Amino acid sequence: MTEHADEQPPLICIVDDDAGVRGSLDSLLRSAGFAVLAFAGPDDYLASADADRAACLLLDIQLQGANGLDFQQALLDSEFHVPVILISGHGDIPQTVRGMKAGAVSFLAKPFDEEALLLAVREAVEVDRRRRDSEGRDRNVRLRFDTLTEREREVMALVTAGLMNKQVAGKLSLSEITVKIHRGNLMRKMAAGSLADLVRMAEALGARDTSVTRYHRPG
């Protein structure tokens, strides 16, 4: 795993009530270049200010006073999107199926094969990186959309629905040249390289007018 000098290593969080397991996982993961925080239970993990930085959560299924699968489901229900690797010394098939259906990246049985564990962690970190990249792009698109004027948003909604400039002009009671100017401005503001790019952005934003099409003829 390589990191740029100005980047922090991915943070791996461990929730396991066995201090020995926490210690061995901590040592293994740090030796592989990860940052690590270990907790004895879900409450300690949630109380940590760094919980939302976690790129992966190693979660024991059977905890003292808590059920790991229930905690996994609670994270899912609250839209806490950290990738989860379930671990257990007593895992069975129904538990594995339940955990995987709830979105667990992997299920590992104790004692761990170190290479298998590190491989699973790296896969989880990559899942988290892709999610954060996607969320970052979505935020940027929203910020760019917020810079559009109301008229530019109207033009965007109709253009991305498939209407031609002439049709947009008729619908908004504008001249075709005015529509072209608005369209050029919004393409630049949205940093859209093509109409297809703009359509994808409009779909993500819910900004596409789905009530009209190029071929719609009012009755």
PyMOL CGO cylinders between C-alpha atoms (Angstrom):
from pymol import cmd
from pymol.cgo import CYLINDER

trace = [
    CYLINDER, 0.00, 0.00, 0.00, 1.46, 3.34, -1.05, 0.3, 1, 1, 1, 1, 1, 1,
    CYLINDER, 1.46, 3.34, -1.05, 0.52, 6.74, 0.36, 0.3, 1, 1, 1, 1, 1, 1,
    CYLINDER, 0.52, 6.74, 0.36, 1.52, 10.22, -0.69, 0.3, 1, 1, 1, 1, 1, 1,
    CYLINDER, 1.52, 10.22, -0.69, 3.53, 12.07, 1.93, 0.3, 1, 1, 1, 1, 1, 1,
    CYLINDER, 3.53, 12.07, 1.93, 0.68, 14.50, 2.67, 0.3, 1, 1, 1, 1, 1, 1,
    CYLINDER, 0.68, 14.50, 2.67, -1.99, 11.79, 2.99, 0.3, 1, 1, 1, 1, 1, 1,
    CYLINDER, -1.99, 11.79, 2.99, -2.99, 9.93, 6.11, 0.3, 1, 1, 1, 1, 1, 1,
    CYLINDER, -2.99, 9.93, 6.11, -3.04, 6.13, 5.90, 0.3, 1, 1, 1, 1, 1, 1,
    CYLINDER, -3.04, 6.13, 5.90, -6.51, 4.56, 5.80, 0.3, 1, 1, 1, 1, 1, 1,
    CYLINDER, -6.51, 4.56, 5.80, -8.02, 4.17, 9.27, 0.3, 1, 1, 1, 1, 1, 1,
    CYLINDER, -8.02, 4.17, 9.27, -9.10, 0.66, 10.23, 0.3, 1, 1, 1, 1, 1, 1,
    CYLINDER, -9.10, 0.66, 10.23, -11.36, 0.35, 13.27, 0.3, 1, 1, 1, 1, 1, 1,
    CYLINDER, -11.36, 0.35, 13.27, -11.69, -2.84, 15.29, 0.3, 1, 1, 1, 1, 1, 1,
    CYLINDER, -11.69, -2.84, 15.29, -14.63, -3.69, 17.53, 0.3, 1, 1, 1, 1, 1, 1,
    CYLINDER, -14.63, -3.69, 17.53, -13.89, -6.85, 19.52, 0.3, 1, 1, 1, 1, 1, 1,
    CYLINDER, -13.89, -6.85, 19.52, -14.32, -7.54, 23.23, 0.3, 1, 1, 1, 1, 1, 1,
    CYLINDER, -14.32, -7.54, 23.23, -11.20, -9.75, 23.32, 0.3, 1, 1, 1, 1, 1, 1,
    CYLINDER, -11.20, -9.75, 23.32, -8.19, -7.60, 24.23, 0.3, 1, 1, 1, 1, 1, 1,
    CYLINDER, -8.19, -7.60, 24.23, -5.81, -10.20, 22.81, 0.3, 1, 1, 1, 1, 1, 1,
    CYLINDER, -5.81, -10.20, 22.81, -7.53, -10.16, 19.43, 0.3, 1, 1, 1, 1, 1, 1,
    CYLINDER, -7.53, -10.16, 19.43, -7.57, -6.38, 19.40, 0.3, 1, 1, 1, 1, 1, 1,
    CYLINDER, -7.57, -6.38, 19.40, -3.86, -6.30, 20.14, 0.3, 1, 1, 1, 1, 1, 1,
    CYLINDER, -3.86, -6.30, 20.14, -2.87, -8.82, 17.48, 0.3, 1, 1, 1, 1, 1, 1,
    CYLINDER, -2.87, -8.82, 17.48, -5.03, -7.16, 14.82, 0.3, 1, 1, 1, 1, 1, 1,
    CYLINDER, -5.03, -7.16, 14.82, -3.64, -3.76, 15.77, 0.3, 1, 1, 1, 1, 1, 1,
    CYLINDER, -3.64, -3.76, 15.77, -0.06, -4.96, 15.34, 0.3, 1, 1, 1, 1, 1, 1,
    CYLINDER, -0.06, -4.96, 15.34, -0.76, -6.73, 12.04, 0.3, 1, 1, 1, 1, 1, 1,
    CYLINDER, -0.76, -6.73, 12.04, -2.59, -3.81, 10.49, 0.3, 1, 1, 1, 1, 1, 1,
    CYLINDER, -2.59, -3.81, 10.49, -0.04, -1.22, 11.60, 0.3, 1, 1, 1, 1, 1, 1,
    CYLINDER, -0.04, -1.22, 11.60, 2.75, -3.37, 10.17, 0.3, 1, 1, 1, 1, 1, 1,
    CYLINDER, 2.75, -3.37, 10.17, 0.88, -3.23, 6.84, 0.3, 1, 1, 1, 1, 1, 1,
    CYLINDER, 0.88, -3.23, 6.84, 0.80, 0.57, 6.92, 0.3, 1, 1, 1, 1, 1, 1,
    CYLINDER, 0.80, 0.57, 6.92, -2.72, 1.22, 8.21, 0.3, 1, 1, 1, 1, 1, 1,
    CYLINDER, -2.72, 1.22, 8.21, -3.80, 3.54, 11.00, 0.3, 1, 1, 1, 1, 1, 1,
    CYLINDER, -3.80, 3.54, 11.00, -5.74, 1.61, 13.65, 0.3, 1, 1, 1, 1, 1, 1,
    CYLINDER, -5.74, 1.61, 13.65, -8.19, 2.29, 16.45, 0.3, 1, 1, 1, 1, 1, 1,
    CYLINDER, -8.19, 2.29, 16.45, -9.50, -0.59, 18.56, 0.3, 1, 1, 1, 1, 1, 1,
    CYLINDER, -9.50, -0.59, 18.56, -12.63, -0.64, 20.72, 0.3, 1, 1, 1, 1, 1, 1,
    CYLINDER, -12.63, -0.64, 20.72, -14.14, -3.16, 23.14, 0.3, 1, 1, 1, 1, 1, 1,
    CYLINDER, -14.14, -3.16, 23.14, -17.70, -2.52, 22.02, 0.3, 1, 1, 1, 1, 1, 1,
    CYLINDER, -17.70, -2.52, 22.02, -20.04, -0.59, 19.69, 0.3, 1, 1, 1, 1, 1, 1,
    CYLINDER, -20.04, -0.59, 19.69, -20.66, 2.25, 22.13, 0.3, 1, 1, 1, 1, 1, 1,
    CYLINDER, -20.66, 2.25, 22.13, -16.95, 3.02, 22.40, 0.3, 1, 1, 1, 1, 1, 1,
    CYLINDER, -16.95, 3.02, 22.40, -16.65, 3.02, 18.64, 0.3, 1, 1, 1, 1, 1, 1,
    CYLINDER, -16.65, 3.02, 18.64, -19.60, 5.35, 18.12, 0.3, 1, 1, 1, 1, 1, 1,
    CYLINDER, -19.60, 5.35, 18.12, -18.29, 7.71, 20.81, 0.3, 1, 1, 1, 1, 1, 1,
    CYLINDER, -18.29, 7.71, 20.81, -15.02, 8.14, 18.93, 0.3, 1, 1, 1, 1, 1, 1,
    CYLINDER, -15.02, 8.14, 18.93, -14.63, 11.40, 17.01, 0.3, 1, 1, 1, 1, 1, 1,
    CYLINDER, -14.63, 11.40, 17.01, -12.74, 9.42, 14.37, 0.3, 1, 1, 1, 1, 1, 1,
    CYLINDER, -12.74, 9.42, 14.37, -15.48, 6.87, 13.64, 0.3, 1, 1, 1, 1, 1, 1,
    CYLINDER, -15.48, 6.87, 13.64, -16.57, 8.63, 10.46, 0.3, 1, 1, 1, 1, 1, 1,
    CYLINDER, -16.57, 8.63, 10.46, -12.98, 8.53, 9.14, 0.3, 1, 1, 1, 1, 1, 1,
    CYLINDER, -12.98, 8.53, 9.14, -12.88, 4.75, 9.22, 0.3, 1, 1, 1, 1, 1, 1,
    CYLINDER, -12.88, 4.75, 9.22, -12.20, 3.15, 5.86, 0.3, 1, 1, 1, 1, 1, 1,
    CYLINDER, -12.20, 3.15, 5.86, -13.04, -0.30, 7.23, 0.3, 1, 1, 1, 1, 1, 1,
    CYLINDER, -13.04, -0.30, 7.23, -14.62, -1.75, 10.36, 0.3, 1, 1, 1, 1, 1, 1,
    CYLINDER, -14.62, -1.75, 10.36, -13.53, -5.16, 11.64, 0.3, 1, 1, 1, 1, 1, 1,
    CYLINDER, -13.53, -5.16, 11.64, -16.55, -6.22, 13.68, 0.3, 1, 1, 1, 1, 1, 1,
    CYLINDER, -16.55, -6.22, 13.68, -16.82, -9.26, 15.93, 0.3, 1, 1, 1, 1, 1, 1,
    CYLINDER, -16.82, -9.26, 15.93, -20.22, -10.93, 15.72, 0.3, 1, 1, 1, 1, 1, 1,
    CYLINDER, -20.22, -10.93, 15.72, -20.37, -12.10, 19.34, 0.3, 1, 1, 1, 1, 1, 1,
    CYLINDER, -20.37, -12.10, 19.34, -19.68, -9.27, 21.75, 0.3, 1, 1, 1, 1, 1, 1,
    CYLINDER, -19.68, -9.27, 21.75, -20.30, -9.02, 25.48, 0.3, 1, 1, 1, 1, 1, 1,
    CYLINDER, -20.30, -9.02, 25.48, -23.66, -7.33, 25.86, 0.3, 1, 1, 1, 1, 1, 1,
    CYLINDER, -23.66, -7.33, 25.86, -24.09, -6.73, 22.13, 0.3, 1, 1, 1, 1, 1, 1,
    CYLINDER, -24.09, -6.73, 22.13, -24.77, -8.57, 18.92, 0.3, 1, 1, 1, 1, 1, 1,
    CYLINDER, -24.77, -8.57, 18.92, -22.41, -7.63, 16.11, 0.3, 1, 1, 1, 1, 1, 1,
    CYLINDER, -22.41, -7.63, 16.11, -24.95, -8.39, 13.39, 0.3, 1, 1, 1, 1, 1, 1,
    CYLINDER, -24.95, -8.39, 13.39, -27.53, -6.17, 15.09, 0.3, 1, 1, 1, 1, 1, 1,
    CYLINDER, -27.53, -6.17, 15.09, -24.93, -3.40, 15.27, 0.3, 1, 1, 1, 1, 1, 1,
    CYLINDER, -24.93, -3.40, 15.27, -24.09, -3.88, 11.60, 0.3, 1, 1, 1, 1, 1, 1,
    CYLINDER, -24.09, -3.88, 11.60, -27.78, -3.52, 10.75, 0.3, 1, 1, 1, 1, 1, 1,
    CYLINDER, -27.78, -3.52, 10.75, -28.06, -0.40, 12.92, 0.3, 1, 1, 1, 1, 1, 1,
    CYLINDER, -28.06, -0.40, 12.92, -25.15, 1.17, 11.03, 0.3, 1, 1, 1, 1, 1, 1,
    CYLINDER, -25.15, 1.17, 11.03, -26.85, 0.31, 7.74, 0.3, 1, 1, 1, 1, 1, 1,
    CYLINDER, -26.85, 0.31, 7.74, -30.18, 1.75, 8.89, 0.3, 1, 1, 1, 1, 1, 1,
    CYLINDER, -30.18, 1.75, 8.89, -28.52, 5.00, 9.97, 0.3, 1, 1, 1, 1, 1, 1,
    CYLINDER, -28.52, 5.00, 9.97, -26.72, 5.28, 6.59, 0.3, 1, 1, 1, 1, 1, 1,
    CYLINDER, -26.72, 5.28, 6.59, -23.31, 4.95, 8.23, 0.3, 1, 1, 1, 1, 1, 1,
    CYLINDER, -23.31, 4.95, 8.23, -21.48, 3.64, 5.20, 0.3, 1, 1, 1, 1, 1, 1,
    CYLINDER, -21.48, 3.64, 5.20, -18.22, 2.23, 6.57, 0.3, 1, 1, 1, 1, 1, 1,
    CYLINDER, -18.22, 2.23, 6.57, -17.38, -1.11, 4.86, 0.3, 1, 1, 1, 1, 1, 1,
    CYLINDER, -17.38, -1.11, 4.86, -17.72, -3.94, 7.41, 0.3, 1, 1, 1, 1, 1, 1,
    CYLINDER, -17.72, -3.94, 7.41, -15.67, -7.13, 7.71, 0.3, 1, 1, 1, 1, 1, 1,
    CYLINDER, -15.67, -7.13, 7.71, -17.35, -9.54, 10.10, 0.3, 1, 1, 1, 1, 1, 1,
    CYLINDER, -17.35, -9.54, 10.10, -15.15, -11.70, 12.30, 0.3, 1, 1, 1, 1, 1, 1,
    CYLINDER, -15.15, -11.70, 12.30, -16.08, -14.57, 14.59, 0.3, 1, 1, 1, 1, 1, 1,
    CYLINDER, -16.08, -14.57, 14.59, -14.72, -17.59, 16.37, 0.3, 1, 1, 1, 1, 1, 1,
    CYLINDER, -14.72, -17.59, 16.37, -18.14, -19.25, 16.25, 0.3, 1, 1, 1, 1, 1, 1,
    CYLINDER, -18.14, -19.25, 16.25, -19.65, -18.12, 12.96, 0.3, 1, 1, 1, 1, 1, 1,
    CYLINDER, -19.65, -18.12, 12.96, -22.20, -20.33, 11.25, 0.3, 1, 1, 1, 1, 1, 1,
    CYLINDER, -22.20, -20.33, 11.25, -23.78, -20.25, 7.84, 0.3, 1, 1, 1, 1, 1, 1,
    CYLINDER, -23.78, -20.25, 7.84, -26.99, -18.37, 8.83, 0.3, 1, 1, 1, 1, 1, 1,
    CYLINDER, -26.99, -18.37, 8.83, -24.89, -15.66, 10.49, 0.3, 1, 1, 1, 1, 1, 1,
    CYLINDER, -24.89, -15.66, 10.49, -22.66, -15.42, 7.46, 0.3, 1, 1, 1, 1, 1, 1,
    CYLINDER, -22.66, -15.42, 7.46, -25.63, -15.14, 5.10, 0.3, 1, 1, 1, 1, 1, 1,
    CYLINDER, -25.63, -15.14, 5.10, -27.30, -12.49, 7.26, 0.3, 1, 1, 1, 1, 1, 1,
    CYLINDER, -27.30, -12.49, 7.26, -24.12, -10.44, 7.48, 0.3, 1, 1, 1, 1, 1, 1,
    CYLINDER, -24.12, -10.44, 7.48, -23.38, -10.60, 3.77, 0.3, 1, 1, 1, 1, 1, 1,
    CYLINDER, -23.38, -10.60, 3.77, -26.96, -9.68, 2.87, 0.3, 1, 1, 1, 1, 1, 1,
    CYLINDER, -26.96, -9.68, 2.87, -26.57, -6.62, 5.09, 0.3, 1, 1, 1, 1, 1, 1,
    CYLINDER, -26.57, -6.62, 5.09, -23.59, -5.56, 3.00, 0.3, 1, 1, 1, 1, 1, 1,
    CYLINDER, -23.59, -5.56, 3.00, -20.56, -7.00, 4.77, 0.3, 1, 1, 1, 1, 1, 1,
    CYLINDER, -20.56, -7.00, 4.77, -17.50, -6.95, 2.54, 0.3, 1, 1, 1, 1, 1, 1,
    CYLINDER, -17.50, -6.95, 2.54, -16.21, -10.23, 3.94, 0.3, 1, 1, 1, 1, 1, 1,
    CYLINDER, -16.21, -10.23, 3.94, -16.60, -12.76, 6.74, 0.3, 1, 1, 1, 1, 1, 1,
    CYLINDER, -16.60, -12.76, 6.74, -13.49, -14.12, 8.45, 0.3, 1, 1, 1, 1, 1, 1,
    CYLINDER, -13.49, -14.12, 8.45, -13.25, -16.89, 11.02, 0.3, 1, 1, 1, 1, 1, 1,
    CYLINDER, -13.25, -16.89, 11.02, -10.83, -16.87, 13.94, 0.3, 1, 1, 1, 1, 1, 1,
    CYLINDER, -10.83, -16.87, 13.94, -7.97, -17.68, 14.02, 0.3, 1, 1, 1, 1, 1, 1,
    CYLINDER, -7.97, -17.68, 14.02, -7.21, -15.47, 11.04, 0.3, 1, 1, 1, 1, 1, 1,
    CYLINDER, -7.21, -15.47, 11.04, -5.06, -16.18, 8.06, 0.3, 1, 1, 1, 1, 1, 1,
    CYLINDER, -5.06, -16.18, 8.06, -3.04, -12.96, 8.02, 0.3, 1, 1, 1, 1, 1, 1,
    CYLINDER, -3.04, -12.96, 8.02, -2.80, -12.65, 4.26, 0.3, 1, 1, 1, 1, 1, 1,
    CYLINDER, -2.80, -12.65, 4.26, -6.52, -13.32, 3.82, 0.3, 1, 1, 1, 1, 1, 1,
    CYLINDER, -6.52, -13.32, 3.82, -7.33, -10.69, 6.42, 0.3, 1, 1, 1, 1, 1, 1,
    CYLINDER, -7.33, -10.69, 6.42, -5.06, -8.07, 4.86, 0.3, 1, 1, 1, 1, 1, 1,
    CYLINDER, -5.06, -8.07, 4.86, -6.52, -8.81, 1.43, 0.3, 1, 1, 1, 1, 1, 1,
    CYLINDER, -6.52, -8.81, 1.43, -10.06, -8.35, 2.78, 0.3, 1, 1, 1, 1, 1, 1,
    CYLINDER, -10.06, -8.35, 2.78, -9.08, -5.10, 4.48, 0.3, 1, 1, 1, 1, 1, 1,
    CYLINDER, -9.08, -5.10, 4.48, -7.49, -3.73, 1.30, 0.3, 1, 1, 1, 1, 1, 1,
    CYLINDER, -7.49, -3.73, 1.30, -10.64, -4.61, -0.65, 0.3, 1, 1, 1, 1, 1, 1,
    CYLINDER, -10.64, -4.61, -0.65, -12.77, -2.81, 1.96, 0.3, 1, 1, 1, 1, 1, 1,
    CYLINDER, -12.77, -2.81, 1.96, -10.52, 0.25, 1.83, 0.3, 1, 1, 1, 1, 1, 1,
    CYLINDER, -10.52, 0.25, 1.83, -10.91, 0.35, -1.96, 0.3, 1, 1, 1, 1, 1, 1,
    CYLINDER, -10.91, 0.35, -1.96, -14.71, 0.13, -1.60, 0.3, 1, 1, 1, 1, 1, 1,
    CYLINDER, -14.71, 0.13, -1.60, -14.59, 3.06, 0.81, 0.3, 1, 1, 1, 1, 1, 1,
    CYLINDER, -14.59, 3.06, 0.81, -12.30, 5.09, -1.48, 0.3, 1, 1, 1, 1, 1, 1,
    CYLINDER, -12.30, 5.09, -1.48, -14.67, 4.67, -4.42, 0.3, 1, 1, 1, 1, 1, 1,
    CYLINDER, -14.67, 4.67, -4.42, -17.65, 5.67, -2.26, 0.3, 1, 1, 1, 1, 1, 1,
    CYLINDER, -17.65, 5.67, -2.26, -15.93, 8.80, -0.97, 0.3, 1, 1, 1, 1, 1, 1,
    CYLINDER, -15.93, 8.80, -0.97, -14.80, 9.74, -4.47, 0.3, 1, 1, 1, 1, 1, 1,
    CYLINDER, -14.80, 9.74, -4.47, -18.36, 9.37, -5.73, 0.3, 1, 1, 1, 1, 1, 1,
    CYLINDER, -18.36, 9.37, -5.73, -19.77, 11.43, -2.87, 0.3, 1, 1, 1, 1, 1, 1,
    CYLINDER, -19.77, 11.43, -2.87, -17.16, 14.10, -3.55, 0.3, 1, 1, 1, 1, 1, 1,
    CYLINDER, -17.16, 14.10, -3.55, -18.17, 14.27, -7.21, 0.3, 1, 1, 1, 1, 1, 1,
    CYLINDER, -18.17, 14.27, -7.21, -21.84, 14.50, -6.25, 0.3, 1, 1, 1, 1, 1, 1,
    CYLINDER, -21.84, 14.50, -6.25, -21.10, 17.39, -3.88, 0.3, 1, 1, 1, 1, 1, 1,
    CYLINDER, -21.10, 17.39, -3.88, -19.16, 19.20, -6.61, 0.3, 1, 1, 1, 1, 1, 1,
    CYLINDER, -19.16, 19.20, -6.61, -22.01, 18.76, -9.08, 0.3, 1, 1, 1, 1, 1, 1,
    CYLINDER, -22.01, 18.76, -9.08, -24.47, 20.15, -6.53, 0.3, 1, 1, 1, 1, 1, 1,
    CYLINDER, -24.47, 20.15, -6.53, -22.22, 23.14, -5.84, 0.3, 1, 1, 1, 1, 1, 1,
    CYLINDER, -22.22, 23.14, -5.84, -21.94, 23.88, -9.55, 0.3, 1, 1, 1, 1, 1, 1,
    CYLINDER, -21.94, 23.88, -9.55, -25.71, 23.52, -10.00, 0.3, 1, 1, 1, 1, 1, 1,
    CYLINDER, -25.71, 23.52, -10.00, -26.23, 26.04, -7.20, 0.3, 1, 1, 1, 1, 1, 1,
    CYLINDER, -26.23, 26.04, -7.20, -24.39, 28.65, -9.30, 0.3, 1, 1, 1, 1, 1, 1,
    CYLINDER, -24.39, 28.65, -9.30, -26.95, 28.44, -12.13, 0.3, 1, 1, 1, 1, 1, 1,
    CYLINDER, -26.95, 28.44, -12.13, -29.59, 31.10, -12.55, 0.3, 1, 1, 1, 1, 1, 1,
    CYLINDER, -29.59, 31.10, -12.55, -33.22, 30.06, -12.39, 0.3, 1, 1, 1, 1, 1, 1,
    CYLINDER, -33.22, 30.06, -12.39, -33.50, 30.40, -16.17, 0.3, 1, 1, 1, 1, 1, 1,
    CYLINDER, -33.50, 30.40, -16.17, -30.38, 28.28, -16.72, 0.3, 1, 1, 1, 1, 1, 1,
    CYLINDER, -30.38, 28.28, -16.72, -31.89, 25.58, -14.52, 0.3, 1, 1, 1, 1, 1, 1,
    CYLINDER, -31.89, 25.58, -14.52, -35.08, 25.66, -16.60, 0.3, 1, 1, 1, 1, 1, 1,
    CYLINDER, -35.08, 25.66, -16.60, -33.08, 25.31, -19.80, 0.3, 1, 1, 1, 1, 1, 1,
    CYLINDER, -33.08, 25.31, -19.80, -31.02, 22.48, -18.28, 0.3, 1, 1, 1, 1, 1, 1,
    CYLINDER, -31.02, 22.48, -18.28, -34.17, 20.60, -17.23, 0.3, 1, 1, 1, 1, 1, 1,
    CYLINDER, -34.17, 20.60, -17.23, -35.58, 20.74, -20.76, 0.3, 1, 1, 1, 1, 1, 1,
    CYLINDER, -35.58, 20.74, -20.76, -32.35, 20.17, -22.69, 0.3, 1, 1, 1, 1, 1, 1,
    CYLINDER, -32.35, 20.17, -22.69, -31.54, 17.08, -20.64, 0.3, 1, 1, 1, 1, 1, 1,
    CYLINDER, -31.54, 17.08, -20.64, -35.08, 15.80, -21.29, 0.3, 1, 1, 1, 1, 1, 1,
    CYLINDER, -35.08, 15.80, -21.29, -34.14, 15.70, -24.97, 0.3, 1, 1, 1, 1, 1, 1,
    CYLINDER, -34.14, 15.70, -24.97, -35.74, 18.87, -26.27, 0.3, 1, 1, 1, 1, 1, 1,
    CYLINDER, -35.74, 18.87, -26.27, -34.03, 20.73, -29.09, 0.3, 1, 1, 1, 1, 1, 1,
    CYLINDER, -34.03, 20.73, -29.09, -33.13, 24.40, -28.69, 0.3, 1, 1, 1, 1, 1, 1,
    CYLINDER, -33.13, 24.40, -28.69, -36.11, 25.46, -30.79, 0.3, 1, 1, 1, 1, 1, 1,
    CYLINDER, -36.11, 25.46, -30.79, -38.46, 23.42, -28.60, 0.3, 1, 1, 1, 1, 1, 1,
    CYLINDER, -38.46, 23.42, -28.60, -36.95, 24.82, -25.41, 0.3, 1, 1, 1, 1, 1, 1,
    CYLINDER, -36.95, 24.82, -25.41, -37.34, 28.33, -26.80, 0.3, 1, 1, 1, 1, 1, 1,
    CYLINDER, -37.34, 28.33, -26.80, -41.01, 27.73, -27.53, 0.3, 1, 1, 1, 1, 1, 1,
    CYLINDER, -41.01, 27.73, -27.53, -41.70, 26.24, -24.13, 0.3, 1, 1, 1, 1, 1, 1,
    CYLINDER, -41.70, 26.24, -24.13, -40.00, 29.09, -22.25, 0.3, 1, 1, 1, 1, 1, 1,
    CYLINDER, -40.00, 29.09, -22.25, -41.15, 31.87, -24.61, 0.3, 1, 1, 1, 1, 1, 1,
    CYLINDER, -41.15, 31.87, -24.61, -37.55, 32.77, -25.46, 0.3, 1, 1, 1, 1, 1, 1,
    CYLINDER, -37.55, 32.77, -25.46, -35.69, 33.29, -28.71, 0.3, 1, 1, 1, 1, 1, 1,
    CYLINDER, -35.69, 33.29, -28.71, -33.62, 30.38, -29.92, 0.3, 1, 1, 1, 1, 1, 1,
    CYLINDER, -33.62, 30.38, -29.92, -30.43, 32.44, -29.69, 0.3, 1, 1, 1, 1, 1, 1,
    CYLINDER, -30.43, 32.44, -29.69, -31.20, 33.23, -26.03, 0.3, 1, 1, 1, 1, 1, 1,
    CYLINDER, -31.20, 33.23, -26.03, -31.62, 29.51, -25.33, 0.3, 1, 1, 1, 1, 1, 1,
    CYLINDER, -31.62, 29.51, -25.33, -28.26, 28.84, -27.00, 0.3, 1, 1, 1, 1, 1, 1,
    CYLINDER, -28.26, 28.84, -27.00, -26.61, 31.46, -24.78, 0.3, 1, 1, 1, 1, 1, 1,
    CYLINDER, -26.61, 31.46, -24.78, -28.17, 30.00, -21.63, 0.3, 1, 1, 1, 1, 1, 1,
    CYLINDER, -28.17, 30.00, -21.63, -27.21, 26.50, -22.74, 0.3, 1, 1, 1, 1, 1, 1,
    CYLINDER, -27.21, 26.50, -22.74, -23.60, 27.53, -23.34, 0.3, 1, 1, 1, 1, 1, 1,
    CYLINDER, -23.60, 27.53, -23.34, -23.43, 29.26, -19.96, 0.3, 1, 1, 1, 1, 1, 1,
    CYLINDER, -23.43, 29.26, -19.96, -24.84, 26.31, -18.04, 0.3, 1, 1, 1, 1, 1, 1,
    CYLINDER, -24.84, 26.31, -18.04, -22.60, 23.82, -19.84, 0.3, 1, 1, 1, 1, 1, 1,
    CYLINDER, -22.60, 23.82, -19.84, -19.60, 25.91, -18.80, 0.3, 1, 1, 1, 1, 1, 1,
    CYLINDER, -19.60, 25.91, -18.80, -20.77, 26.37, -15.21, 0.3, 1, 1, 1, 1, 1, 1,
    CYLINDER, -20.77, 26.37, -15.21, -21.54, 22.66, -14.85, 0.3, 1, 1, 1, 1, 1, 1,
    CYLINDER, -21.54, 22.66, -14.85, -18.17, 21.75, -16.44, 0.3, 1, 1, 1, 1, 1, 1,
    CYLINDER, -18.17, 21.75, -16.44, -20.06, 19.38, -18.75, 0.3, 1, 1, 1, 1, 1, 1,
    CYLINDER, -20.06, 19.38, -18.75, -17.97, 18.15, -21.67, 0.3, 1, 1, 1, 1, 1, 1,
    CYLINDER, -17.97, 18.15, -21.67, -20.99, 16.92, -23.60, 0.3, 1, 1, 1, 1, 1, 1,
    CYLINDER, -20.99, 16.92, -23.60, -24.77, 16.71, -23.49, 0.3, 1, 1, 1, 1, 1, 1,
    CYLINDER, -24.77, 16.71, -23.49, -24.41, 13.13, -22.20, 0.3, 1, 1, 1, 1, 1, 1,
    CYLINDER, -24.41, 13.13, -22.20, -22.36, 14.48, -19.26, 0.3, 1, 1, 1, 1, 1, 1,
    CYLINDER, -22.36, 14.48, -19.26, -25.05, 17.05, -18.55, 0.3, 1, 1, 1, 1, 1, 1,
    CYLINDER, -25.05, 17.05, -18.55, -27.79, 14.41, -18.67, 0.3, 1, 1, 1, 1, 1, 1,
    CYLINDER, -27.79, 14.41, -18.67, -25.92, 12.27, -16.12, 0.3, 1, 1, 1, 1, 1, 1,
    CYLINDER, -25.92, 12.27, -16.12, -25.57, 15.28, -13.84, 0.3, 1, 1, 1, 1, 1, 1,
    CYLINDER, -25.57, 15.28, -13.84, -29.25, 16.16, -14.19, 0.3, 1, 1, 1, 1, 1, 1,
    CYLINDER, -29.25, 16.16, -14.19, -30.22, 12.58, -13.36, 0.3, 1, 1, 1, 1, 1, 1,
    CYLINDER, -30.22, 12.58, -13.36, -28.05, 12.64, -10.22, 0.3, 1, 1, 1, 1, 1, 1,
    CYLINDER, -28.05, 12.64, -10.22, -29.52, 15.98, -9.17, 0.3, 1, 1, 1, 1, 1, 1,
    CYLINDER, -29.52, 15.98, -9.17, -33.11, 15.12, -10.01, 0.3, 1, 1, 1, 1, 1, 1,
    CYLINDER, -33.11, 15.12, -10.01, -33.05, 18.21, -12.23, 0.3, 1, 1, 1, 1, 1, 1,
    CYLINDER, -33.05, 18.21, -12.23, -34.25, 16.64, -15.47, 0.3, 1, 1, 1, 1, 1, 1,
    CYLINDER, -34.25, 16.64, -15.47, -37.80, 17.44, -16.59, 0.3, 1, 1, 1, 1, 1, 1,
    CYLINDER, -37.80, 17.44, -16.59, -39.34, 13.98, -16.97, 0.3, 1, 1, 1, 1, 1, 1,
    CYLINDER, -39.34, 13.98, -16.97, -42.74, 15.35, -18.00, 0.3, 1, 1, 1, 1, 1, 1,
    CYLINDER, -42.74, 15.35, -18.00, -41.62, 16.25, -21.52, 0.3, 1, 1, 1, 1, 1, 1,
    CYLINDER, -41.62, 16.25, -21.52, -39.79, 14.60, -24.41, 0.3, 1, 1, 1, 1, 1, 1,
    CYLINDER, -39.79, 14.60, -24.41, -38.60, 15.80, -27.79, 0.3, 1, 1, 1, 1, 1, 1,
    CYLINDER, -38.60, 15.80, -27.79, -41.48, 13.96, -29.45, 0.3, 1, 1, 1, 1, 1, 1,
    CYLINDER, -41.48, 13.96, -29.45, -44.24, 15.03, -27.05, 0.3, 1, 1, 1, 1, 1, 1,
    CYLINDER, -44.24, 15.03, -27.05, -47.05, 16.88, -28.76, 0.3, 1, 1, 1, 1, 1, 1,
    CYLINDER, -47.05, 16.88, -28.76, -49.56, 18.55, -26.46, 0.3, 1, 1, 1, 1, 1, 1,
    CYLINDER, -49.56, 18.55, -26.46, -53.07, 17.41, -27.11, 0.3, 1, 1, 1, 1, 1, 1,
]
cmd.load_cgo(trace, "trace")
